Amino acid sequence: MSPSSRDSANPILRRLPLIGIAIAALLGFWLLRDYLSFDALRQNRETLIAFRDANYLLCVLGFIAAYAAIVAFSLPGATIATLTGGFLFASFPQAFPVLPGAIYNVTGATLGAVALFLAARWGLGDTLARKMDTGEGVVKRIKDGIDENQWSMLFLIRLVPAVPFFVANLVPALVGVPLFRFAVSTFFGIMPGAVVYTSVGAGLSQVFDRGETPDLGIIFEPAILLPILGLCLLAALPIVLKAVRGKKGV
């Protein structure tokens, strides 16, 4: 059976994962928003620390699985999850205290992003990508432009803070980006932001003791934002060079 006949024969079946994600996102927004919050983390911090100390490996695996589920089902609380990763695991080794929590955060986020990517591509991406390949005009040019600069574009949408994580997970699936490229660019592309928020999470004990809330706008401070923008420019450089060479006929 050809791909097009499979699509027409099982349109609802192919969209079931996306439908399930949409339903889970709506239910999660209403049922879990009070639990995936900074106040909930504050109130349960002693319980979480005690569980981590008694069951470190189980805590790590459970945290990664929970983070992946939050991302895959687009549940509220991804930022709180990142802070929790820093709060619970940014302690060893002392020379790089943020490293363990950042790795766990990036791993969980990447696994969840891959799950959402696969659901979107299975439900819509293959069909849409084929239509864009066979189409004409502006749509075809957009698809060709993305194909010619996939690595750069993938890193750019991960590095630019203004691009919502949900959007950065769906768009590549809808234009036929290979899974390997998506996974690699996600893992490394979200690292700068993950390290920043993990470091904020690592200092939550002092924030809790002072009765304050963490400053999540830290990523827009010049000392943080400028290096990230520098990485954005580096990722965009191949696109710029290719455009310049194309205009000059090189």
HUJOTA-V455560 format. One record per residue. PSI is psi in degrees with one decimal (none if undefined). OMEGA is omega as a letter, one per 40 degrees, with the letter a starting at -180 (999 if undefined). D_LAST is the distance of its C-alpha to the last C-alpha in Angstrom with 2 decimals. Layout:
PSI,OMEGA,D_LAST + PSI,OMEGA,D_LAST
This chain:
135.3,a,43.82 + 160.1,i,40.30 + -40.5,a,38.46 + -37.3,i,39.03 + -32.9,i,42.74 + -42.2,a,43.04 + -45.2,a,41.60 + -28.9,a,44.04 + -32.8,a,46.94 + 53.1,a,46.73 + -40.6,a,45.10 + -42.1,a,47.66 + -41.4,a,47.70 + -25.0,a,43.95 + -2.6,a,44.24 + -44.2,i,47.25 + -42.6,i,45.36 + -38.0,i,43.72 + -42.6,i,47.09 + -41.0,i,48.73 + -42.7,a,46.24 + -42.9,i,46.80 + -44.7,i,50.57 + -37.7,i,50.46 + -42.3,i,48.38 + -45.8,i,50.97 + -41.4,i,53.91 + -38.2,a,52.39 + -40.8,a,51.84 + -34.2,a,55.50 + -27.6,a,57.14 + -5.2,a,55.18 + -28.2,i,53.98 + -18.5,a,57.14 + -30.3,i,56.73 + 65.6,a,53.05 + 165.5,i,53.56 + -39.5,i,53.92 + -39.1,i,57.67 + -39.8,i,58.06 + -41.4,i,56.31 + -44.6,a,58.61 + -27.3,a,61.69 + 13.2,a,60.88 + -39.8,a,59.41 + -40.0,i,62.52 + -42.7,i,62.65 + -42.2,a,58.98 + -41.6,i,59.42 + -41.1,i,62.56 + -40.4,i,60.91 + -44.9,a,57.95 + -31.8,a,60.35 + -25.9,a,62.41 + 66.8,a,59.65 + -52.0,a,56.40 + -44.3,i,54.55 + -37.2,i,55.82 + -42.5,i,54.82 + -49.7,a,51.25 + -41.1,i,50.92 + -37.9,i,52.60 + -46.6,i,50.40 + -42.5,i,47.14 + -41.8,i,48.55 + -41.6,i,49.64 + -43.6,i,46.29 + -40.1,i,44.50 + -39.6,i,46.97 + -44.1,a,46.44 + -45.7,a,42.69 + -39.0,a,42.99 + 9.9,i,45.62 + 42.2,i,44.10 + 154.5,i,47.39 + 146.8,i,47.98 + 12.1,i,48.07 + -40.0,i,44.76 + -42.2,i,44.86 + -38.0,i,48.51 + -41.0,i,47.69 + -43.1,i,45.13 + -38.4,i,47.77 + -39.1,i,50.28 + -41.3,i,48.11 + -42.5,a,48.00 + -42.9,a,51.70 + -35.9,a,52.85 + -6.0,a,50.62 + 75.3,a,49.11 + -18.8,a,51.79 + 136.8,e,51.05 + 157.8,a,49.92 + -30.9,a,50.94 + -30.4,i,47.99 + 71.4,a,45.58 + -24.2,a,47.87 + -16.4,a,45.21 + -51.8,a,43.56 + -47.2,a,45.86 + -39.6,i,45.98 + -41.8,i,42.22 + -43.9,i,41.67 + -40.2,i,44.29 + -48.2,a,42.82 + -39.8,i,39.27 + -48.1,i,40.68 + -43.7,i,42.84 + -39.6,a,40.17 + -43.2,i,37.65 + -43.0,i,40.31 + -40.7,i,41.24 + -41.2,i,37.67 + -41.4,i,37.12 + -44.0,i,40.37 + -40.0,i,39.39 + -47.7,a,35.92 + -39.6,i,37.61 + -42.8,i,40.20 + -41.7,a,37.69 + -39.4,i,35.49 + -36.6,a,38.59 + -36.9,a,40.03 + -31.4,a,37.14 + -46.5,a,33.73 + -46.0,a,33.62 + -46.5,a,34.79 + -41.1,a,32.52 + -40.0,i,29.39 + -38.8,i,30.24 + -38.3,i,30.83 + -35.7,i,27.47 + -38.2,a,25.76 + -4.2,a,27.66 + -176.6,a,27.53 + 172.2,i,25.52 + -145.4,a,24.38 + -43.2,a,23.96 + -43.8,i,25.49 + -38.1,a,23.14 + -37.8,i,20.05 + -45.9,i,21.67 + -42.9,i,22.38 + -39.2,i,18.87 + -40.8,i,17.55 + -42.8,a,20.23 + -37.8,a,19.62 + -19.9,a,15.96 + 39.5,a,17.11 + -50.5,a,20.69 + -47.8,a,21.43 + -44.2,a,20.15 + -39.7,a,21.94 + -43.2,i,25.04 + -37.0,a,25.39 + -47.2,a,24.85 + -19.7,i,27.65 + -36.7,a,29.87 + -33.7,a,29.36 + 116.6,a,29.70 + -24.2,a,33.51 + -15.5,a,33.57 + 117.5,i,32.48 + 141.8,a,35.74 + -37.8,i,36.04 + -43.2,i,37.35 + -41.5,a,34.32 + -19.2,i,31.95 + -34.3,a,34.01 + -43.4,a,34.08 + -47.4,i,30.64 + -34.2,i,28.92 + -31.6,a,31.77 + -9.9,i,31.29 + 13.8,i,27.63 + 26.9,i,28.11 + 135.0,i,26.94 + 147.7,a,28.35 + -42.7,a,31.49 + -46.4,i,30.38 + -40.8,a,27.32 + -47.0,a,29.55 + -45.8,a,32.32 + -46.7,a,30.31 + -32.6,i,28.38 + -48.5,a,31.74 + -48.7,a,33.65 + -29.1,a,31.39 + -30.3,a,30.13 + -3.0,a,33.70 + -47.1,a,34.90 + -49.3,i,34.48 + -38.6,i,36.47 + -40.6,i,38.93 + -41.2,i,39.67 + -50.8,a,40.40 + -29.5,i,42.80 + -39.2,i,44.32 + -36.0,i,45.17 + -43.0,i,46.83 + -33.6,a,48.77 + -23.9,i,49.87 + 14.9,a,51.71 + -28.5,a,53.45 + -45.1,i,56.81 + -36.7,i,57.11 + -43.1,i,55.93 + -45.2,a,58.59 + -31.0,i,61.26 + -5.6,a,60.56 + 28.0,a,60.65 + 179.2,i,57.18 + 149.8,a,54.02 + 152.3,i,50.67 + 96.2,a,48.01 + -8.2,i,45.21 + 5.8,a,43.29 + -29.1,a,42.57 + -18.0,i,39.01 + 3.6,i,38.31 + 145.8,a,39.73 + -39.5,a,37.27 + -25.3,i,37.92 + -46.0,a,36.87 + -39.9,a,34.42 + -44.9,i,32.18 + -36.7,i,31.37 + -41.7,i,30.66 + -34.0,i,28.34 + -40.7,i,26.61 + -36.8,i,26.12 + -44.6,i,24.79 + -38.6,i,22.14 + -41.2,i,21.26 + -32.9,a,21.07 + -14.1,a,18.90 + -45.5,i,16.39 + -34.8,i,14.22 + -44.5,a,14.29 + -45.6,a,13.37 + -40.5,i,10.41 + -38.0,i,9.12 + -40.8,i,10.05 + -44.0,i,8.50 + -35.6,i,4.90 + -38.3,a,6.16 + -33.1,a,7.78 + -7.3,a,5.48 + 25.5,a,3.82 + none,999,0.00
